[in-house]
Each structure stands twice: as C-alpha cells, then as structure tokens.
Amino acid sequence: MADICEMCAHFVSDDELGDYCSVSLDEDEMERFLTQNVKGCNYFQLYDEYKIVRKQN
C-alpha cells in the first residue's frame, strides 16, 4: 500500500515528520486505514502535476 500512497495527492513527505496522509480521518476510519482492513483507499486521488497545464491548453 505504501507504493500506492506515494502516487496519491494526499501523500505528504516531510523530513521532520516523516511520510503521512493529509486526509482528516475520524478515529474509526484511521483504525481501518492503519490496519488495512479496507480493500482500497476511499480517499485515493492520483497526483497529476500536469492537470492544470492541460486545462490551460
């Protein structure tokens, strides 16, 4: 799952805090997320840095 997280728009890589997901989850959602009791992340959004450029053209 870590490889998929790195391609997500919510993935934050910080030198001081480490890697984390910037989505605000409640306590139950966080438990399911951390124990990976979900088949796929419902919050996954593909990070596409060229999305804005395509809209401009």
mmCIF file of the C-alpha atoms, coordinates in Angstrom:
data_MODEL
# 
_entry.id   MODEL 
# 
loop_
_atom_site.group_PDB 
_atom_site.id 
_atom_site.type_symbol 
_atom_site.label_atom_id 
_atom_site.label_alt_id 
_atom_site.label_comp_id 
_atom_site.label_asym_id 
_atom_site.label_entity_id 
_atom_site.label_seq_id 
_atom_site.pdbx_PDB_ins_code 
_atom_site.Cartn_x 
_atom_site.Cartn_y 
_atom_site.Cartn_z 
_atom_site.occupancy 
_atom_site.B_iso_or_equiv 
_atom_site.pdbx_formal_charge 
_atom_site.auth_seq_id 
_atom_site.auth_comp_id 
_atom_site.auth_asym_id 
_atom_site.auth_atom_id 
_atom_site.pdbx_PDB_model_num 
ATOM 1  C CA . MET A 1 1  ? 0.000   0.000  0.000   1.00 0.00 ? 1  MET A CA 1 
ATOM 2  C CA . ALA A 1 2  ? 2.935   2.354  0.574   1.00 0.00 ? 2  ALA A CA 1 
ATOM 3  C CA . ASP A 1 3  ? 3.755   2.433  -3.139  1.00 0.00 ? 3  ASP A CA 1 
ATOM 4  C CA . ILE A 1 4  ? 0.203   3.458  -3.970  1.00 0.00 ? 4  ILE A CA 1 
ATOM 5  C CA . CYS A 1 5  ? 0.249   6.133  -1.264  1.00 0.00 ? 5  CYS A CA 1 
ATOM 6  C CA . GLU A 1 6  ? 3.276   7.789  -2.857  1.00 0.00 ? 6  GLU A CA 1 
ATOM 7  C CA . MET A 1 7  ? 1.216   8.428  -6.016  1.00 0.00 ? 7  MET A CA 1 
ATOM 8  C CA . CYS A 1 8  ? -1.664  9.982  -4.057  1.00 0.00 ? 8  CYS A CA 1 
ATOM 9  C CA . ALA A 1 9  ? -2.387  13.720 -3.957  1.00 0.00 ? 9  ALA A CA 1 
ATOM 10 C CA . HIS A 1 10 ? -2.881  13.472 -0.151  1.00 0.00 ? 10 HIS A CA 1 
ATOM 11 C CA . PHE A 1 11 ? 0.570   11.947 0.476   1.00 0.00 ? 11 PHE A CA 1 
ATOM 12 C CA . VAL A 1 12 ? 2.968   14.310 2.255   1.00 0.00 ? 12 VAL A CA 1 
ATOM 13 C CA . SER A 1 13 ? 6.665   13.627 2.595   1.00 0.00 ? 13 SER A CA 1 
ATOM 14 C CA . ASP A 1 14 ? 8.204   15.724 5.350   1.00 0.00 ? 14 ASP A CA 1 
ATOM 15 C CA . ASP A 1 15 ? 11.807  15.476 6.575   1.00 0.00 ? 15 ASP A CA 1 
ATOM 16 C CA . GLU A 1 16 ? 10.857  16.292 10.171  1.00 0.00 ? 16 GLU A CA 1 
ATOM 17 C CA . LEU A 1 17 ? 7.516   14.483 10.490  1.00 0.00 ? 17 LEU A CA 1 
ATOM 18 C CA . GLY A 1 18 ? 8.097   11.678 8.015   1.00 0.00 ? 18 GLY A CA 1 
ATOM 19 C CA . ASP A 1 19 ? 5.622   10.456 5.428   1.00 0.00 ? 19 ASP A CA 1 
ATOM 20 C CA . TYR A 1 20 ? 1.920   10.739 6.174   1.00 0.00 ? 20 TYR A CA 1 
ATOM 21 C CA . CYS A 1 21 ? -1.538  11.067 4.674   1.00 0.00 ? 21 CYS A CA 1 
ATOM 22 C CA . SER A 1 22 ? -3.031  14.557 4.899   1.00 0.00 ? 22 SER A CA 1 
ATOM 23 C CA . VAL A 1 23 ? -6.670  13.370 4.864   1.00 0.00 ? 23 VAL A CA 1 
ATOM 24 C CA . SER A 1 24 ? -8.534  14.068 8.102   1.00 0.00 ? 24 SER A CA 1 
ATOM 25 C CA . LEU A 1 25 ? -9.963  10.777 9.313   1.00 0.00 ? 25 LEU A CA 1 
ATOM 26 C CA . ASP A 1 26 ? -12.065 10.101 12.371  1.00 0.00 ? 26 ASP A CA 1 
ATOM 27 C CA . GLU A 1 27 ? -10.919 7.514  14.908  1.00 0.00 ? 27 GLU A CA 1 
ATOM 28 C CA . ASP A 1 28 ? -12.706 4.531  13.311  1.00 0.00 ? 28 ASP A CA 1 
ATOM 29 C CA . GLU A 1 29 ? -11.567 5.418  9.799   1.00 0.00 ? 29 GLU A CA 1 
ATOM 30 C CA . MET A 1 30 ? -7.986  5.830  10.995  1.00 0.00 ? 30 MET A CA 1 
ATOM 31 C CA . GLU A 1 31 ? -8.054  2.395  12.664  1.00 0.00 ? 31 GLU A CA 1 
ATOM 32 C CA . ARG A 1 32 ? -9.327  0.752  9.457   1.00 0.00 ? 32 ARG A CA 1 
ATOM 33 C CA . PHE A 1 33 ? -6.758  2.667  7.418   1.00 0.00 ? 33 PHE A CA 1 
ATOM 34 C CA . LEU A 1 34 ? -3.818  1.719  9.644   1.00 0.00 ? 34 LEU A CA 1 
ATOM 35 C CA . THR A 1 35 ? -4.817  -1.932 9.956   1.00 0.00 ? 35 THR A CA 1 
ATOM 36 C CA . GLN A 1 36 ? -5.512  -2.060 6.214   1.00 0.00 ? 36 GLN A CA 1 
ATOM 37 C CA . ASN A 1 37 ? -8.968  -3.579 6.703   1.00 0.00 ? 37 ASN A CA 1 
ATOM 38 C CA . VAL A 1 38 ? -10.054 -1.850 3.513   1.00 0.00 ? 38 VAL A CA 1 
ATOM 39 C CA . LYS A 1 39 ? -9.618  -3.289 0.027   1.00 0.00 ? 39 LYS A CA 1 
ATOM 40 C CA . GLY A 1 40 ? -8.689  0.100  -1.379  1.00 0.00 ? 40 GLY A CA 1 
ATOM 41 C CA . CYS A 1 41 ? -8.306  3.577  -0.051  1.00 0.00 ? 41 CYS A CA 1 
ATOM 42 C CA . ASN A 1 42 ? -11.541 5.533  -0.482  1.00 0.00 ? 42 ASN A CA 1 
ATOM 43 C CA . TYR A 1 43 ? -9.572  8.776  -0.343  1.00 0.00 ? 43 TYR A CA 1 
ATOM 44 C CA . PHE A 1 44 ? -7.039  7.990  -3.064  1.00 0.00 ? 44 PHE A CA 1 
ATOM 45 C CA . GLN A 1 45 ? -6.632  10.705 -5.699  1.00 0.00 ? 45 GLN A CA 1 
ATOM 46 C CA . LEU A 1 46 ? -3.968  10.312 -8.323  1.00 0.00 ? 46 LEU A CA 1 
ATOM 47 C CA . TYR A 1 47 ? -1.470  13.164 -8.061  1.00 0.00 ? 47 TYR A CA 1 
ATOM 48 C CA . ASP A 1 48 ? -1.206  14.698 -11.503 1.00 0.00 ? 48 ASP A CA 1 
ATOM 49 C CA . GLU A 1 49 ? 1.070   17.726 -11.599 1.00 0.00 ? 49 GLU A CA 1 
ATOM 50 C CA . TYR A 1 50 ? 0.220   18.384 -15.257 1.00 0.00 ? 50 TYR A CA 1 
ATOM 51 C CA . LYS A 1 51 ? -3.562  18.553 -14.723 1.00 0.00 ? 51 LYS A CA 1 
ATOM 52 C CA . ILE A 1 52 ? -3.594  22.370 -14.593 1.00 0.00 ? 52 ILE A CA 1 
ATOM 53 C CA . VAL A 1 53 ? -1.414  22.674 -17.680 1.00 0.00 ? 53 VAL A CA 1 
ATOM 54 C CA . ARG A 1 54 ? -3.809  20.518 -19.697 1.00 0.00 ? 54 ARG A CA 1 
ATOM 55 C CA . LYS A 1 55 ? -6.695  22.790 -18.668 1.00 0.00 ? 55 LYS A CA 1 
ATOM 56 C CA . GLN A 1 56 ? -4.780  25.867 -19.838 1.00 0.00 ? 56 GLN A CA 1 
ATOM 57 C CA . ASN A 1 57 ? -4.183  24.476 -23.320 1.00 0.00 ? 57 ASN A CA 1 
# 
